[in-house]
Amino acid sequence: NALSLGQIVSIPEAIGLHSSENVKFIDGSWFLKDRNGREEFEQGPRIAGARFFDIDDIATKSRLPHMMPSMELFSAAMDAMQLSKDDHFIIHGSKDCMFVHRAWFQIRNMGHGIEYCHLLDGSVEDWKNAGGPIEEGVPSNPPISASSLNLDQPKLYKGPGALNIVDLEEMKEYIQLGEEKSGYQIIDARSSDRFFGRVEEPRPGMRLGHMPGAKNVFFYDLLK
């Protein structure tokens, strides 16, 4: 049965749950540049027993980064990490990681129940400072590699596949129809400078500006 946990789990609450059999800690650290979440996880320190969820590796290969994986790949990854649909995932990141929610979003939108997906209210450093169990050296659960997974073997973890995801052709159709006819409003969560094309994009080759009809709601303005 699902535990009575909120979407956001405090450090003390998470420490109290650490030894629970159906609570799994997942490091989803990802950085745009200068730092590598996977390498930092491998080097440690890390939450004892944590797994690493690599949004760039468990993804559909594309010219664009961290595209949603197929259900076959996602299920194979969950099996390889010995994770089940009845497990509570407490997803967290290293110090100053602004993008850990991407791992939460991918896991949630690939069908893991919302009552089983949680974000830790703090970083690995906060956990360590609060006296939470820490692991050094070689990870007890080494990061998996998508290239080593057998996608054809039967899967224990089963899900519906990507939910609430719009593909490129659908997006083009909604833009052509407009908000009133399509019933959809496009929200661009980048900074206003990027939205209006006033600065260069961090990834080479990306065009400046925004989609026709989009409105700008910078994600950072929603953070406390």
C-alpha positions in Angstrom: 0.0 0.0 0.0 1.1 3.6 -0.7 2.5 5.5 2.2 0.9 8.8 3.2 3.6 11.1 1.7 3.3 14.5 0.1 4.9 15.4 -3.2 7.6 17.2 -1.3 9.4 15.2 1.4 11.4 17.0 4.1 14.9 15.8 5.0 13.9 14.6 8.5 10.9 12.7 7.1 13.1 11.2 4.4 15.8 10.1 6.9 13.1 8.4 8.9 12.0 6.5 5.7 15.5 5.5 4.6 15.3 1.9 5.9 11.8 1.3 4.5 11.8 -1.5 2.0 9.5 0.2 -0.5 11.2 3.6 -0.4 13.9 4.1 -3.0 16.2 7.2 -3.3 16.9 8.3 -6.8 19.5 10.9 -7.7 18.4 12.8 -10.7 21.2 15.4 -10.8 21.6 17.1 -14.2 23.4 20.3 -15.1 23.4 22.4 -18.3 27.2 22.9 -18.2 30.3 22.7 -16.1 29.2 19.8 -13.9 28.2 16.2 -14.6 25.6 14.7 -12.3 26.5 11.1 -13.2 30.2 11.6 -12.4 29.4 13.3 -9.1 27.1 10.4 -8.1 29.9 7.9 -8.9 32.5 9.9 -7.0 30.2 10.4 -4.0 29.3 11.2 -1.3 25.7 10.0 -2.1 22.7 9.0 -0.1 23.3 5.4 1.0 21.7 2.9 -1.4 20.6 5.6 -3.9 20.2 4.9 -7.6 21.1 7.3 -10.4 18.6 8.2 -13.0 20.3 9.6 -16.1 17.8 11.6 -18.2 20.3 11.8 -21.1 20.9 8.0 -21.2 17.4 6.7 -20.5 16.0 8.6 -23.4 15.1 8.3 -27.1 18.2 9.1 -29.1 17.8 12.3 -31.0 19.6 15.4 -32.0 17.9 16.9 -29.0 18.8 15.9 -25.4 16.8 13.9 -22.9 13.8 13.1 -25.1 11.2 10.8 -23.5 12.2 7.1 -23.7 10.1 4.3 -25.2 8.2 2.3 -22.6 10.4 -0.7 -23.5 13.5 1.3 -22.5 12.0 2.8 -19.4 10.7 -0.6 -18.2 14.1 -2.2 -18.8 15.8 0.6 -16.9 13.4 0.2 -14.0 14.1 -3.6 -13.9 17.8 -3.1 -14.1 17.7 -0.7 -11.1 15.4 -3.2 -9.3 12.6 -0.7 -9.0 8.9 -1.6 -9.0 5.6 0.3 -9.4 4.9 -0.2 -5.7 8.1 1.6 -4.7 8.1 5.2 -3.5 10.7 7.2 -5.3 12.3 10.1 -3.4 14.1 12.0 -6.2 16.9 14.3 -5.2 20.0 16.0 -6.4 23.4 17.3 -5.4 24.1 20.8 -4.1 22.8 23.7 -6.3 21.2 21.3 -8.8 18.3 23.3 -10.4 17.1 20.6 -12.7 16.4 17.6 -10.6 12.7 18.0 -11.3 13.4 16.8 -14.8 14.0 13.3 -13.5 10.8 13.5 -11.4 8.8 14.7 -14.5 10.1 11.9 -16.7 9.5 9.2 -14.1 6.0 10.5 -13.3 5.0 11.0 -17.0 6.2 7.5 -17.9 3.4 6.3 -15.6 4.8 5.8 -12.1 1.9 6.7 -9.8 1.8 10.3 -8.6 1.3 9.0 -5.0 4.7 7.2 -5.4 6.7 10.1 -6.9 8.3 12.6 -4.5 10.9 15.3 -4.4 13.3 15.7 -1.5 13.2 19.2 0.0 17.0 19.6 0.0 20.2 18.4 -1.5 22.6 15.5 -0.8 24.7 18.0 1.2 21.6 19.0 3.3 21.0 15.3 3.9 24.5 14.7 5.0 24.5 17.8 7.3 21.3 16.5 8.9 22.9 13.2 9.7 21.3 11.1 7.0 23.1 7.8 5.9 25.8 8.6 3.4 27.8 6.3 1.1 31.4 7.0 -0.1 33.5 5.2 -2.7 32.1 2.8 -5.2 28.2 3.0 -5.4 26.3 0.1 -4.0 23.9 0.6 -6.9 26.2 1.6 -9.9 24.5 3.7 -12.6 23.1 1.6 -15.4 23.8 2.1 -19.1 20.9 2.1 -21.6 23.2 0.5 -24.3 23.6 -2.6 -22.1 19.9 -3.2 -21.6 18.0 -6.0 -23.4 14.8 -4.4 -24.6 13.4 -7.6 -26.0 13.3 -9.6 -22.7 10.0 -9.7 -20.7 9.6 -6.8 -18.3 8.6 -6.8 -14.7 7.9 -3.1 -14.6 4.9 -2.2 -16.8 3.5 1.1 -17.6 1.3 3.1 -20.1 4.2 4.9 -21.8 4.7 8.6 -22.0 1.7 10.6 -20.8 0.7 14.2 -21.5 3.4 14.5 -24.2 2.8 16.2 -27.5 5.0 15.3 -30.5 6.3 17.7 -33.1 3.5 17.2 -35.7 0.8 17.8 -33.0 2.5 20.9 -31.9 2.7 22.3 -35.4 -1.0 21.6 -35.8 -1.9 23.4 -32.5 0.2 26.4 -33.5 -1.5 26.6 -36.9 -5.0 26.4 -35.3 -4.2 28.9 -32.6 -5.2 28.8 -28.9 -8.9 29.4 -29.5 -9.5 26.6 -32.0 -7.0 24.1 -30.6 -8.0 24.7 -26.9 -4.3 24.7 -25.9 -2.1 27.4 -24.6 1.6 27.1 -25.2 3.8 28.1 -22.2 7.5 28.8 -22.7 9.3 28.3 -19.3 12.6 29.9 -20.4 13.8 33.3 -19.2 12.3 36.4 -20.9 15.6 37.2 -22.6 15.6 33.8 -24.2 11.9 34.0 -25.0 12.3 37.3 -26.9 15.6 36.2 -28.5 17.7 38.9 -26.8 20.5 36.5 -25.8 22.2 33.5 -27.5 20.9 30.1 -26.7 23.1 27.9 -24.5 23.0 25.1 -27.1 24.7 25.9 -30.5 22.4 25.9 -33.5 19.2 26.7 -31.7 17.1 29.5 -33.3 16.3 32.5 -31.2 12.8 33.6 -30.2 9.7 31.6 -29.4 6.8 29.6 -30.9 3.9 31.7 -32.4 1.2 32.3 -29.7 3.4 31.2 -26.8 3.3 32.9 -23.4 6.3 33.3 -21.2 6.2 32.0 -17.6 9.9 31.7 -16.4 10.2 28.6 -14.2 12.6 30.4 -11.9 9.9 33.0 -11.0 7.8 30.1 -9.5 10.5 29.0 -7.1 10.7 30.3 -3.6 
